[in-house]
Amino acid sequence: MILNSRFVFFCLIFFTLNNLAVSEINLKIIMKVDSEIITSYDIEKERNYLLVLNPKLKVMDEEKILEISKKSLIKETIKKNEILKYKVLDLQNPQIEFILNNIIKNLGFQSLSQFRNHLEKLDISINDIKEKIEIENQWKSLVYARYSNSLKIDIESLQKQIDNTSKENFLLEYNLSEIVFTKKNDLSLDSLINEIQDSIKNVGFENTAILYSNSDSSKVGGKIGWIRKNNLSTDVIRYLEKIELNTSGDPIKIGNNFLILKINDERKIQLEIDKQKELDKMIRIEKAKQLEKFSNIFYNKIKLNSKINEF
């Protein structure tokens, strides 16, 4: 009995030391964002998550992918820390299920169980995905609560666009991807534009969006989906009329940002306009554009006051 006890004791010591040795090799503290510690394991999980969303990332070298993953985690951690000042994350929110189902569908998985099995191979749980969705949801709610009174919608102008469109029999829709960026202090605008255009040629538009875009769409390679021509500004329409399918053009200035668009596809749809529904939709799109701008302003302000220490 004593021998068995001693055997168990020594086995426990052996496995504990062995696990500690493995942890020391595989688990390193990479940085600290305010009070939140980010480890090599966290970055590896973020890498796997981004590869699930954007398989084309694999064409980039591993060091660059890990750098993107680190930046993505910093942004998410800063947002999460700000949200937690006001509320606790609720992973049972019904809206999470709706967004999760859209992600599963857009990525080509047939069911939740198939998606879950794929994630498990990458050491990612469904709750990991749900938390990311909830962070983005609550961040948008926070931005809206803070800036909703600053939104300015020119309803008269939108109604004129609808009236002009209703004279046509067909309406053009674009499937678009975007790169939204601002000038960096350490790089001239021309140098930055050349850097982005070279990246588009070398690693593709989607990967360049992940590398350079400030928009929330960057995590999905800049994809923003189908948008009707009449929901776009005059400047953007002129921009799109100059470029061909599956190509992108030179950047244009939109507010304080610069925008590069790529046309992934286009189609004509038969026009059946319910003017009130179309107006409501255009108002939602315009609000979303303005809130995206305020989101970037708010995030950059918080980031300036955050303590980010790399080890």
N, C-alpha and C positions, 0 to 999 in steps of 0.2 A: 504493500500500500504506500509506504514511504517512497519506494523507488518510483512508483507510478506518479506520485505527486511531484517528485523532483523532475521526472521526465517532462511532465506537462509544464512545469515552471520554466525549464530551460528552453522548451519549444516556444513558449510565449515570448521569452526574451529574444530568441533567434528571429522569430517572425516580426517582432516589433522593430528590432534593429534593421532588419532587412527592408521593411516598409519605409522606415525613416531614410535609409540610404537611397531608395528609389525616389522618394519624395524630394530629397535634396537634389537629385539629378533632374527630375522632370518638373518640379514645382519651384519657380523662382519668382520673387517679388519684382515686378518690372517697373511699377510706378504707383504713386498714390495721388488720387484726385480728391482734394479736401480730406475727409476722413476715410474714404473708400480705397481699399487696397486692390490693385489689379495684378494678377499673377500671369505667368506664362501659360497656365492652364486656361485662364479666362480668355486670353488672346487666341489660343488654339481653337477654343469653342466658337469664338466670334469669326475666326477664319472659316471654319466649317459652315457656319450659318450663312456667311456671305457667299460661299461657293454653292450652297443650296439655292440661293436666290439668283446667283449669276454664274452658271457653269463656265462661261467664257473667261472668267477670271483665271482659269487654269493656264491660259497662254502666257501669263505674266510670271516673272521669276518669284520664287518663294519669299525672298526678302521683301519685295515690294508688296506682296499680298499681306504679309504680317504687319507691315507699316500701315497699310490701309485699315487692317483689323484693329490696330492700336488706336488710330484716330477715331474710328467708328465707336469703340468702347468709351473713349474719353467723352465724346459728344453725348452718348447715351447716359453715361454716369452723371454728367453735369445736369442733364435734363431731369434724371430721376431724383437727384438730390434736391433740386428746386421743387419738384412736385411733392416730395415727402415733407416739405415744410408746411404743406396745407392739407394733405390727405394721405390715406393709406391706399396702396394699389389693391384693386379688387379684380381678381382673375375670373370671377363669375359673371362679369358684365356681359349681357347678351350680345352687345355690339362686337365683342371679341370673337365670338363664334362666327358671326357674319363675315368679318374680315378674314378670319382663319380659313373659312371655306373658300373664299375668293382666292386666297394664296394657293391653296391646294389645287384648285381648278386651273389657275394660271400657270402653275408649274407642271401641269400635265399628269398629276396623280389621280387615280381613279377613286380613292376613298381615304378617309382619315386613317384607317389602320395601315394602309399602304404607305402613307406619308410618315406615320409614326415609326414604322419599321425602318424606313430609310433614315430617319433622324437618329434612331437608336444606334445605328452603325457608326454614327459620327459623334456619339456621346452627347446628343442634344435631346431634350425632352419636349413634349408638347407644351408643358408649362413654361419652359424657357421661351418658346415662341409667343405664348399668350402674354407673358410679362413684357416682351418687346412691343407687342401690339398695344398693350395697355399704357405703356410709357408714352408712346406716340399719341394715343387718344387723349390722355390727360394733359400732355404738353399742349396739344391743339386747344383743349378747353381752357388751359391757363392763358394762352396767348389771346384767345377770343375774349375772355373776361377782362384782360388788361387793355386790349386795343379796339374792342368793338365800337366804342364811341368815336374812334378816329377813322372808321371806314367811310369812304365817300363814293357813292354810287350815282352815276349820271343816268337816271332812269329814262329821261327824255331822249338821250343819245341812243340808248339800247333799243327803245321803241322804234326809232327811225331805222335802225339796222334791220329790225324785224319787218317793218313795212317795205323796205327795199327788197328784202329776201323773198317776201310773199309774192312778188311779181314774177318770180322764176318758177319753172316746172320741176327742176331738179336742184339738189343742194350738194355741194362738194364737202366731203369729210376727209380729214387727214388723220393718219395714225402717226403720232409724233414722239420723238425722244428729245430731251433737252440737256444742255450743260449751262448752268448759271454760275457765273464767277464774278469776283470783284478784283480790282487791281491790288497787287501785293506791294508793300512798302519797299521790299528788298529787290524788286524786279520791275523794269519798265513795262508798260502796257504792251508794247510791240513784242518784247521778249517773251512775255507770258503768253500772248496769242500764238506766237510761233511755236512755243513749247507745247501748247494744247493741240495745235494743228498737226505737229509732228507725232504726238501721242496718238491722235486719231488714225493717222496713216499706219503707225507701227503696231498698236495693240487694239485698235477698233474704237468705235464711238462709245459703246457701253462701258468698256473698261476705263476710258478717259473720263466719262461722267463720274464713275466711282472715285477716280483720282482727284478730279478738280472741281466738281460741281458742289455748290453750296446748298442746292435744293434737297428737300427730303426724298425726291425721286432718285437721288444718286445711288441709294442702296439697291435699287432695281435697274441699274444701268441707265438711269435717266428717262425711263419709259413713262409717258404720261397718257398713252392710249389714244382713242378716237376723239377728235374734237371737230365740231362743225365749223366751216369757214366763217359763218356769220357770228361766231362767238369769239373770233380773234380780232385783235386790233388792226387798224389799217397798216401800221408799220410791219407787223408780223405777216400779214397777207402779202404785202409787197415782197417781203423777204422770201416767203415760200414760193412765190411765182417765179423767182429767179433760180431756184434749184430743182434738180431732178430727183426722181424716186431713188431711195437708198443712198442719198448723198446729203451732205451738210454744207452750209455756206459759211461765210465770214461772220464774226459776231456783230450784233447790233446792241446799242445801248438802250436799256429799259430801266428808267429810274436811276438808281445808284449801281445797278448791276449790268453785266454784259451777258448776252444770250446767244447760244448757238443751237440751232434746231436741225434735226434730221427727219426727213420724211421716210417712214418705214413702209407706208402703204397709203393709198388713197382710193376713194370710191365715191360714186354718185348715188344718192338715194332720192327716191321720189318724194316730192315735197308735199307734206300734209301738216300744215302749221296750225297748232292751237296757240294763238298769240299770247294768251296769259301764261300757259305752261312754258312756252319758249322764253318769255320774259323772266319768269321765276328761275328757270335754268340759267339764264345769262347772268342774273343777279348773283346766284350761287357761285358761278365760275369767277365772277369779278371779285366777290368777297374772298374766295379762296386765294386768288392772286395776291390781293393786298395783305391777307393774313400771313401768307408765305414770306412776304417782305418783312412784316413786323416780327415774324418768328425768328428770322435771321438776325434782326437788330437786337431782339431780346436775348437770344442765345449768346451773341458776341459780347453783350454787356455783362452777362453772368460769367462768361468764360474769363473775362478780364479780372474779375474779382475772385476767381477760383484759384486755389493753390494746387498746381500740378508739379509734382516732383518725380523725376525719373531716376531709377537706380541702375 
